[in-house]
């Protein structure tokens, strides 16, 4: 939980590794990428390359393409 009891999303792996977002901000970031025609394969659509973990813990796992120097 974040400040004021707001739920958070934590990113694991990929270009956003370690970043934490409020759920509603994260969802808006993903919707915006879709509206702009971004894809998970396009670095500008990096938010679309994450999927929620199977345990529903608030961690989103990188499933996008691997780039040299990128944390996995």
PEJOQUI-V805916 format. One record per helix or strand of 3 or more residues. SS is the DSSP state (a for helix, b for strand). FROM is the first residue (numbers start at 0). TO is the last residue. If there is no record, write none. Layout:
BEGIN
ss;from;to
SS;FROM;TO
SS;FROM;TO
END
This chain:
BEGIN
ss;from;to
a;2;4
b;7;11
b;19;21
a;22;34
a;42;48
b;49;51
b;58;61
END
